[in-house]
Amino acid sequence: MLLFPMSKALEEIRISHWEIFLSNNVKTRHILTGSFLGMAPLYGLVTLILAPIIVSPFIVAFEINLLGSVLIYGVIVLTVVTTLWLSNYLTAAIQSRLGDSSKGNDIAKALSVVIAVMAILP
């Protein structure tokens, strides 16, 4: 889950987006928070759909009570939110580093391919 947002963001780095943001009275913290909150509903829906499908057989097999189920789903949601924030932060850091150089776009595309291959291979 961490690799998908990074790969998507590295496909094409456009420094013009950053220039528009930073030319106004916008802090980097606001940009990161907006990106995080923009992706949160999508990942939240995916988590709400996939978590019960994956976890329910284990809950039934091990006869876990209601409190245990709530704790399991809480840990899953916390992991998803933490991973989403970490991927957002790392993507912004990588974009800012690669956007400074003239070869940054080529390096970002190559890194995107490498991350996509890493996500596909087990």
Secondary structure as GFF3:
##gff-version 3
##sequence-region A 1 122
A	DSSP	alpha_helix	3	10	.	.	.	ID=ss1
A	DSSP	alpha_helix	15	23	.	.	.	ID=ss2
A	DSSP	alpha_helix	28	61	.	.	.	ID=ss3
A	DSSP	alpha_helix	66	98	.	.	.	ID=ss4
A	DSSP	alpha_helix	104	120	.	.	.	ID=ss5
###
